[in-house]
Amino acid sequence: MEFNFLAILVAAAIPIVIRLFWYNPKTFGIAWMRESGMTEEQFRKGNLVIIFGVSLVLSLLLAFSIQSLVIHQFGAFGMIGAAPETAEPSYQAFMDDYGNAYRTFKHGALHGFISGVFIIFPVIAITALFERRSWKYIFINTGFWILCLTIMGAIVCGWV
């Protein structure tokens, strides 16, 4: 099993690009600022180079790790200790038969969506509830990540 670094790089750019539209004042930006308690002055104070740079690094981590959620072959890869050269011949036979099974954009999008709903939503909701944030805040942020993970999952899984 080999990693597709180009797919990971492209997938890592997705949260950066989607954020430009999702949190735009013409979409959810004004509602998000109101619900998060952020003013325009606070918003403009941020160092965009650091914000986007760190966001890109974190998005790379996310794109790299989402592979294990959307590509089923990672289960077989993990079973051999991630060392195909020392695996039994049955591993290669399995990969020859099933190495590209369910490796489609549609399948990756499905698992990315499921990951957003069943992993990201609870994490954001629990944190926001303890921070006394509104459900509107929770749904704006969760919607963003569900959309991002859906697209990232499609890219990482389908770009074989």
Secondary structure in CASP SS format (residue, H / E / C, confidence):
PFRMAT SS
TARGET T0000
AUTHOR 0000-0000-0000
METHOD secondary structure of the structure
MODEL  1
M C 1.00
E C 1.00
F C 1.00
N C 1.00
F H 1.00
L H 1.00
A H 1.00
I H 1.00
L H 1.00
V H 1.00
A H 1.00
A H 1.00
A H 1.00
I H 1.00
P H 1.00
I H 1.00
V H 1.00
I H 1.00
R H 1.00
L H 1.00
F H 1.00
W H 1.00
Y C 1.00
N C 1.00
P C 1.00
K C 1.00
T C 1.00
F C 1.00
G H 1.00
I H 1.00
A H 1.00
W H 1.00
M H 1.00
R H 1.00
E H 1.00
S H 1.00
G C 1.00
M C 1.00
T C 1.00
E H 1.00
E H 1.00
Q H 1.00
F H 1.00
R H 1.00
K H 1.00
G C 1.00
N C 1.00
L H 1.00
V H 1.00
I H 1.00
I H 1.00
F H 1.00
G H 1.00
V H 1.00
S H 1.00
L H 1.00
V H 1.00
L H 1.00
S H 1.00
L H 1.00
L H 1.00
L H 1.00
A H 1.00
F H 1.00
S H 1.00
I H 1.00
Q H 1.00
S H 1.00
L H 1.00
V H 1.00
I C 1.00
H C 1.00
Q H 1.00
F H 1.00
G H 1.00
A H 1.00
F H 1.00
G H 1.00
M H 1.00
I C 1.00
G C 1.00
A C 1.00
A C 1.00
P H 1.00
E H 1.00
T H 1.00
A C 1.00
E C 1.00
P H 1.00
S H 1.00
Y H 1.00
Q H 1.00
A H 1.00
F H 1.00
M H 1.00
D H 1.00
D H 1.00
Y H 1.00
G C 1.00
N C 1.00
A C 1.00
Y C 1.00
R C 1.00
T C 1.00
F H 1.00
K H 1.00
H H 1.00
G H 1.00
A H 1.00
L H 1.00
H H 1.00
G H 1.00
F H 1.00
I H 1.00
S H 1.00
G H 1.00
V H 1.00
F H 1.00
I H 1.00
I H 1.00
F H 1.00
P H 1.00
V H 1.00
I H 1.00
A H 1.00
I H 1.00
T H 1.00
A H 1.00
L H 1.00
F H 1.00
E C 1.00
R C 1.00
R C 1.00
S C 1.00
W H 1.00
K H 1.00
Y H 1.00
I H 1.00
F H 1.00
I H 1.00
N H 1.00
T H 1.00
G H 1.00
F H 1.00
W H 1.00
I H 1.00
L H 1.00
C H 1.00
L H 1.00
T H 1.00
I H 1.00
M H 1.00
G H 1.00
A H 1.00
I H 1.00
V H 1.00
C H 1.00
G H 1.00
W C 1.00
V C 1.00
END
